[in-house]
Structure formats: C-alpha cells, structure tokens
Amino acid sequence: MVEYHWLDDQYNRAPAIMADFVRRRVAVIAATNTLGALAAKAATTPIPIVFGVVEDPVKLGLVTSLARPGGNATGINFFLAEVVAKRLGLLHDLVPKAVRIAVLVNPANAPSTETTLREIPEAARALGLQVQVFNASTSREIEAAFAALVRDRADALFVAPDAFFSNRRVQFATLAARNGIPTAHAERVDVEAGGLMSYGTDVLDMYRRVGVYTGEILKGAKPADLPVLQSTKFEFVINLQTARALGIEVPNSLQLLAEVIE
C-alpha cells in the first residue's frame, strides 16, 4: 500500500508528518522536497529514505557522499542554484529590453529562497540587470507583490522555484496577463498555465527516479548501496501565445532551443 501526503503549502507540517510515519513503522519514506527530506532524516535512522532535493545532499547532511550515501537515505539531486543564472539569462535573451527584474520568493520555503537570493545578484550583475526582491507566502501576498512590482515599474518577473507558487500558477498567469508582465518560472506547468517561459530540471523525471529507487528498496536494496543520482534532463519551455500577447517576438534561435507551446 502506498500513502500520499501533501504539505498543502504548510512547510512547518513536515516534522509532524514524518514523526507519524516513524510511529507507524512505514517500510520506506519518499520525500520529494528538501524540507520533507530533512524532516525525515531528523525523524528516523532505521527507516529507509528516498529523497528528491534541489540542494547538495552532502551539504544538507542527508548523505556522506554521492557515490556512497552511507546511511539510511539516498535519492536524486535535481539542482536549483545551478540553473538560476541560466534561467535569468534566457529571460534576458527573450526580453532583452527588460532591465528591472522583480524576483519573487516564498520566505516559508527557506531552502529555495536562500539559494535564489544567494545566486541571483551575481547573475543579474553579469547581465547588467537590476533586481528587486518581493516576498509572498499567501495568495493575497502574491496579489500585493504584483501591485508593488507594477507600481515600481518592473520590466519582468523572475519567480523562484516553489510548490506553493506552482499551485498558484493560474493566479500568476492571470495577474501577469492583466499587468503585461513577462514571467520566468522553474517548471513547465507554469508555462502551460500561461506563464511566458520556464527553465529547469525535468521534475516528472525526478519523481520517476525517486519511484524507481523506492521500488528497489522495497525489494531489499539498502540506501547506503544506491548512489545519489543527479538530474540530466532540463527543460526550456516558451508559451508563444503569451509572448504574442505581450508583444514579444521570439527569435528563431530561442525557438530552436525551447519547446514552444502554441
């Protein structure tokens, strides 16, 4: 039997959920976000853990090394810091006149926020861009952030990777269209909903690989013997309809690089 639990954008629930798993002596815990993985690691030593995390799992303390995890956890590192500069660069290529970039982060998701805020300033400087950071942890705060960035005349919006933001992708698309703001996201689902572009690792591939490792552990494999995997699939997606609505002409060079959604 497989049980599914969601944090429902309430990241502080992770420790309680993991403690419940430990009390019920589940066979294996699969955690596809950093906060869940850290909560699982803190909650148990004997129960195997398969994680999907965006940060270096060695630095997080989840494993002793990628090749030899050495404990009760293994999984996949699907990157975040490594693609922040690339995503910003692609946004700049797509909207070269955009100089003032608003960056939206969710303070409740500390790992994603800290990484984004660490990487974005240098990437912006290299491209000659100005960045202004906005925070949002609720739908109302997303509305307020859009009102503020429009008031401050931001040319484009860089949305940090965050499950809560992806769950509000229709709200983002609606507000961006209403205010004529080009948006850059981490996942293709945001572009399918109406965002301008996304660049990041293939999240569905990450889920699949977490599932494969979970299956191997259920068949008797030990996490310590399964090396940590690293994402090799990256997606660049552009919504051509959104681009037209914003008056953005997508160069052929970018169309050849990206998956274009009509």
Summary of the structure (lengths in Angstrom):
residues: 262
radius of gyration: 19.2
end to end distance: 40.0
largest distance: 57.6
contacts: 884
relative contact order: 0.14
helix: 47%
strand: 18%
